Amino acid sequence: MLAAGYSRRFGADKRRLVLADGRSLLAASLALPCSMVEEVWLVLRPDEAPAALDLPPGVRVVQNPTTAQGMGHSLAAGAERLLAESRADAVAIFLADMPSIRRHSLEALMACAAPDRIVLPSHQGKRGHPVLFGRDFWPQLATLGGDAGARAVLQHNAEALHIVELNDAGVLQDIDTPADLARL
């Protein structure tokens, strides 16, 4: 899960926002992956104390000085650690501001995952998250930089893309601004 951003559009650290159910946005976003996948890795800013975020047990933290330079750097830092320490066949890239993804959606995406496949969720023809990258693509993720995310890996490997249409607006619903939070 990528959680190394600085919430500039939101105007405050949105990961700590308390939702109507009493959980923080980060805790709500972590709930689904923590309940369904064996390993949960959380990419954080290099200058913060993970203990202050009250993370669920077992969440592994990645902190790297380059994560402050953009999403591509966060992806690269996470992929480098996965290559070194994980035996998984695929990784699901979650964002820390997307608490509304449904369980059945992740189940459908995971059913399509393979080491040589990139699985993208879609809702009403719009691509969303989490994107699942098979292990074959982790070395490419580890070379990313800037703030374009994994766009270059997706473009370079179009033949490996598998789009799954889901009846779940949660795969599109991220919280970038106070207005987004109000719509949640």
C-alpha positions in Angstrom: 0.0 0.0 0.0 1.3 3.4 -1.0 1.0 5.9 1.9 4.1 8.1 1.4 2.3 11.1 -0.1 2.0 14.5 1.6 -1.7 15.1 1.1 -1.1 18.5 -0.5 -4.5 18.7 -2.3 -6.2 17.7 0.9 -4.4 20.3 3.0 -3.7 18.0 6.0 -2.4 14.4 6.6 -5.5 12.7 5.4 -4.3 9.3 6.4 -5.1 10.2 10.0 -8.6 11.5 9.3 -11.3 9.8 11.4 -14.1 8.4 9.3 -17.7 8.0 10.5 -17.0 4.5 11.7 -14.2 5.7 14.0 -11.3 4.4 12.0 -8.6 6.5 10.4 -8.6 6.7 6.6 -5.4 4.6 6.6 -6.8 2.0 8.9 -10.0 1.7 6.8 -7.9 1.4 3.6 -5.6 -1.3 5.2 -8.6 -3.4 6.5 -9.3 -5.2 3.2 -5.7 -6.2 2.3 -5.0 -7.1 5.9 -8.0 -9.5 5.9 -7.2 -11.1 2.5 -3.5 -11.2 1.7 -0.6 -13.0 3.3 1.8 -10.0 3.3 0.9 -6.4 3.7 3.7 -3.9 2.9 3.1 -0.2 3.6 5.3 2.4 1.9 5.7 5.5 4.2 7.5 8.7 4.1 11.1 8.5 5.3 10.6 11.1 8.0 7.8 9.5 10.0 7.5 7.1 12.9 5.4 4.1 11.9 4.4 3.5 15.5 2.5 6.9 15.4 0.1 5.5 12.8 -1.3 2.6 14.9 -0.8 0.0 12.2 -2.3 -3.4 12.4 -0.1 -6.3 13.5 2.0 -7.8 10.8 2.1 -4.8 8.5 5.7 -4.5 7.1 6.9 -1.0 6.6 9.1 0.4 3.7 10.7 3.7 4.2 13.2 5.1 1.7 14.5 8.7 1.2 13.4 8.7 -2.4 9.7 8.2 -1.6 9.4 11.9 -1.0 10.1 12.5 -4.7 6.9 11.0 -6.0 4.7 7.9 -6.5 7.1 6.3 -8.9 9.8 6.4 -6.2 7.4 4.9 -3.7 6.6 2.1 -6.1 10.2 1.5 -6.7 11.1 1.3 -3.0 8.3 -1.1 -2.4 9.2 -3.3 -5.4 12.9 -3.4 -4.3 11.9 -4.7 -0.9 9.5 -7.2 -2.4 12.1 -8.6 -4.7 14.5 -9.0 -1.8 12.1 -10.4 0.8 8.9 -11.7 -0.7 8.1 -15.0 -2.3 4.7 -13.9 -3.6 3.7 -14.4 -7.2 1.9 -11.0 -7.5 1.5 -7.8 -5.6 -1.7 -5.7 -5.4 -0.9 -2.0 -5.3 -3.3 -0.3 -3.0 -3.5 3.4 -2.3 -3.9 4.6 1.4 -6.8 6.8 0.5 -9.2 4.2 -1.0 -11.2 2.7 1.8 -14.3 1.6 -0.2 -13.0 -1.3 -2.3 -15.2 -4.3 -1.8 -14.1 -7.8 -0.8 -15.6 -9.4 -3.9 -13.7 -7.1 -6.1 -10.3 -8.0 -4.6 -11.3 -11.7 -4.8 -12.1 -11.3 -8.5 -8.8 -9.5 -9.2 -6.8 -12.1 -7.2 -8.4 -14.9 -9.1 -6.9 -13.5 -12.3 -3.4 -12.8 -10.9 -0.4 -14.6 -12.3 3.4 -13.9 -12.4 3.2 -12.9 -16.0 0.0 -10.8 -15.9 -1.0 -7.3 -14.9 -4.5 -7.2 -13.6 -6.4 -3.9 -13.7 -9.8 -3.2 -12.1 -12.4 -1.2 -14.1 -15.7 0.2 -13.2 -18.0 1.6 -16.0 -15.0 1.6 -18.3 -12.7 3.6 -16.0 -9.5 2.0 -14.6 -9.0 2.0 -10.9 -7.1 0.3 -8.0 -5.7 -1.9 -6.8 -3.6 -2.9 -9.8 -2.0 -6.4 -9.5 1.4 -6.9 -10.9 2.8 -10.4 -11.4 6.3 -11.0 -10.1 7.7 -10.8 -13.7 7.1 -7.0 -13.6 8.6 -6.2 -10.2 12.0 -5.5 -11.7 10.4 -2.9 -13.9 8.5 -1.4 -11.0 11.8 -1.2 -9.1 13.2 1.2 -11.7 10.4 3.8 -11.6 10.8 7.4 -10.6 8.9 10.7 -10.7 5.3 11.0 -10.0 3.7 9.1 -12.9 3.2 5.9 -10.9 3.4 2.7 -12.9 2.1 4.2 -16.2 5.3 3.3 -18.1 5.2 -0.3 -16.9 1.5 -0.6 -18.1 2.3 1.0 -21.5 5.4 -1.2 -22.0 3.6 -4.4 -21.2 0.2 -3.9 -22.9 0.0 -7.5 -24.0 0.1 -8.6 -20.3 -2.8 -6.4 -19.3 -6.0 -8.2 -18.1 -8.8 -5.8 -17.3 -11.5 -7.0 -14.9 -14.8 -5.0 -15.1 -16.3 -4.8 -11.6 -19.6 -3.5 -10.2 -17.7 -1.6 -7.5 -17.3 2.2 -7.6 -14.9 1.8 -4.7 -12.1 0.9 -7.1 -12.3 4.5 -8.4 -13.1 6.4 -5.2 -10.0 7.9 -3.7 -9.9 10.8 -1.2 -7.8 13.6 -2.6 -9.7 16.6 -1.4 -12.1 17.6 1.4 -14.9 17.4 -1.2 -14.0 13.8 -1.9 -14.3 13.0 1.8 -17.7 14.6 1.9 -18.9 12.4 -1.0 -17.6 9.3 0.9 
